[in-house]
Structures are given as structure tokens and as C-alpha cells.
Amino acid sequence: MDHAATTMLLPKAAAYMRQYELSEYGNPSSNYPFAAKSKAAIESARYTIANTINAKPSEIYFTSGGSEADNWAIQGIFTSCGKNMPHIITSAIEHSAILNTCRFLERKGCHITYVPVKGDGTINLDYLEKAFTKNTVLVSIMTANNEIGTIEPIEKISEITHRHHALFHTDAVQAYGHIPIDVQKSGIDLMSVSAHKCNGPKGIGFLYVNENINFDSFIHGGGQERQKRAGTENVAAIAGFKIAASTSCEKMAEHNKRELYLNNYMTRLLIREIPDITINGSSNKLANNINCTVKGANAQALIGLLAMDDICISAGSACHSDSSSASHVLTAIGLSNEDALSTIRITLGAENTISEIEHVVQKIKYAAFNLRKR
Ligand SMILES: *Cc1c(COP(=O)(O)O)cnc(C)c1O
């Protein structure tokens, strides 16, 4: 019940990956037919993946995952923009891969504005409009949030951004393979995606960059990825990503329908069975997300009790689930510190079942009852 943290590798993708791990393991940069098979696997994946977002294959740069793509997007524009004191706009609810990159650049003299969000987690567009300066080079706002699932109005955000002559980057790690994405239609200039959030392998992702944009390389070295991202490609992971990407995009409507059904069922059950529970976020959210405050029950303790029954849910995001401080996303949507520390995130997958949901709700009910007694 923690599909926002990661998802199961598709068996079909795993089988395809094995081929490139065990037999066709040539270095894609070598000049003989054996290696050409590895090269062909990469280019075929690039073509397939580009098609899923209406991009050109030459606009896809494979990375080690979502975090690298986020780091690269922000730093690649920062170093290539040619301004002494560039200004970057982001939001208060971004993933730490964006927020900590921004904090790093602040220490290098970059000016950053963190746009607040409304109670449902959507970007405050009036605030965004007023945030631009003559030095604004980039706006980075996520497509869908990893804790509360809120889907941001990225078409409006890119329109506002372009009107102010800046570039628009979006972290689409939670959105890709889950909701349709069209980089042309949405006016996306740069976009980060990770494979393991859509049934692909871990340690692989991509950065989409519109072909008209000049940006700096992030990993310097050999000529891989059209001189932009050095290092021998992770051929097997890229091949597995191709299968995961095409499958999750093909089955998107079916999966969404199933997740929405499970989500509605679970949400109703949670509200019916557990007193004083509130659902956070927006009605316009990812189909699999339930973020709820179980008032008076400490989330870490609750998760610990559920873990004893092998139930996997989280408080906030996996990236800082070990910290005892309140989630920046939850405080940004207006939750008190106390409520934020009593909030859990359940993220369903199409393979979850009604009986699993009934079992988990009973366990949450029991755990909440015991914790509230203390
Ligand atoms: C998981 C996640 C990332 C990081 O992706 P990795 O491939 O794990 O580095 C970045 N942004 C969001 C929104 C995520 O959910």
C-alpha cells in the first residue's frame, strides 16, 4: 500500500532485462556488431518512451533516476543561463530532489522563490504571477505531488512562465505512466521521470529537454547521450524501462479505473470505521492516493504497528519517513504540526484487492484505537 515509494518490477520487463545482462552485454559505444545490439536496445527504448509523451527521441536523456534528472534540470539551466544572479521559482511542496538542489544553488548566489500552495495542494497562481523578476530563468513545479497526490495545473503554469520569458520544468515522477502527459500540448520545456514509480527498474529515469533549449551537461566525461550525460549506459535498465513505460501507458486507463474503485472503497471504509479521520489533498489527485490525518494517533507509531502485520504504508514520503519533523508538504497545505505528525499516506496499486483493503482498514482502526488511549 505504498506505491508512491516504489512499484513492483514488471516480470515481462525483468525477463527482457536479463537478455541484456547475461547475453547481449556489449558496451553500446563499441564498434562491432555484438555491441550494436546494446546500442539498438537503447535507441529503441528512447523512441518508445519519446512517443509516450509526444516528444522526439533526441529530446530524451537517460539518467540514473528522478533525483538526477531533477538535479540536472535545475543546475543545467542555472549554469547555462548566462546571468550573474539568476532567479528560479519553485513551490513549497516539491520533492527534496528539487528543494535541496534549490537550497544548494541559494548558497551559490541564486535567488529562489518558493511559491505557496492552497489548502488542496494546488499552486497559488496569483502568487506565481507576481513572483517573476527580470532575472527569472526557470520555473520548476511538479506535475503531481508524491505525498498528497494533488495534480497541478501545469498547462496554466507553463503559459504564465512563457509569458514571462522563462523556461518551465516539471518533476513528473509520480505522474508519468499514471496520467497522460503531452509535452507539446502542456508547454513543458524540461521534465523529470523515474522508472521505478511505474513498474520499471530502480536506478533509471530520464530528463526530457525540448530540442530548442541550451543546457549544460551535468556528468562530464565520454560522449554518451549526445555529449550531455557521460557514463556507459545502464543498458538492461533502459531496456526494462522501455517495457514498463509502454505497458503503464497502454494500461493507464484500466489501472486508473481500478485504482479509483479501490480508492473510493477504502476512503469510505476509513471514514466509516475510524472516528475523527480527515482526508487531505484535492479531488483532482492521482487515483491511487489517500492521505489522511488520524487525529491523536502518532503516524510513526501507527506505521510501526502496521509493519508488524507486514503492511507497508508511510508517513509523508519514503525519503524522510525516518525523520520526526512534520512533512513540509502537509504544513504547506495548512496542517498543524501535530496533525501533520498524525498523518499517513496510503498509495494503492491496481494489484491490490478489496480483501487487502478491508484487512488494512481493520488494522488501522485497531492501531488508532490503541494509540489514542495512551
Ligand atoms: C521518487 C521521486 C523522485 C526521485 O526519484 P528516484 O528515481 O527515486 O531518484 C523525485 N521526485 C518525485 C516526485 C518522486 O516521487
The ligand as an SDF file (V2000), in Angstrom:
LIG
                    3D

 15 15  0  0  0  0  0  0  0  0999 V2000
   10.5660    9.1910   -6.2120 C   0  0  0  0  0  0  0  0  0  0  0  0
   10.5650   10.6240   -6.5960 C   0  0  0  0  0  0  0  0  0  0  0  0
   11.7470   11.2560   -7.0280 C   0  0  0  0  0  0  0  0  0  0  0  0
   13.0920   10.5690   -7.0170 C   0  0  0  0  0  0  0  0  0  0  0  0
   13.1940    9.5850   -7.9970 O   0  0  0  0  0  0  0  0  0  0  0  0
   14.3690    8.4750   -7.8540 P   0  0  0  0  0  0  0  0  0  0  0  0
   14.3360    7.7480   -9.1520 O   0  0  0  0  0  0  0  0  0  0  0  0
   13.9790    7.6160   -6.6900 O   0  0  0  0  0  0  0  0  0  0  0  0
   15.6340    9.2240   -7.6440 O   0  0  0  0  0  0  0  0  0  0  0  0
   11.6730   12.5700   -7.4450 C   0  0  0  0  0  0  0  0  0  0  0  0
   10.5060   13.2360   -7.4330 N   0  0  0  0  0  0  0  0  0  0  0  0
    9.3500   12.6770   -7.0200 C   0  0  0  0  0  0  0  0  0  0  0  0
    8.0910   13.4580   -7.0580 C   0  0  0  0  0  0  0  0  0  0  0  0
    9.3400   11.3550   -6.5870 C   0  0  0  0  0  0  0  0  0  0  0  0
    8.2040   10.8010   -6.1660 O   0  0  0  0  0  0  0  0  0  0  0  0
  1  2  1  0
  2  3  1  0
  2 14  2  0
  3  4  1  0
  3 10  2  0
  4  5  1  0
  5  6  1  0
  6  7  2  0
  6  8  1  0
  6  9  1  0
 10 11  1  0
 11 12  2  0
 12 13  1  0
 12 14  1  0
 14 15  1  0
M  END
$$$$
